[in-house]
Amino acid sequence: MRKRGRTITIEDVKFVYENYANMSASEIAEKLGISKFQVNKIVNELRKRGVNIPKKIGKKVNVYDRFVEELKKKGKL
């Protein structure tokens, strides 16, 4: 289901700035009632203007690398 975004406010920008590192864009969008695209647009616009927004803290783990590590530990590789 596509969610139509509303106009972005200064409070939205402040919330995204403060919470982007710890929350996903989807979580922020749901909380604010805007689209995920708008959250990403806020981040991109702030970065373009020189605001230092930290990268995501929880990076996705590559399951293939993890599997290969387990095989090496077991001595099967």
Buried (B, 14 or more C-beta within 10 A) or exposed (E): EEEEBEEBEEEBBEBBBEBBEEBBBEEBBBEBEBBBEBBBBBBEEBEEEEEEBEEEEEEEEEEEEEEEEEEEEEEEE
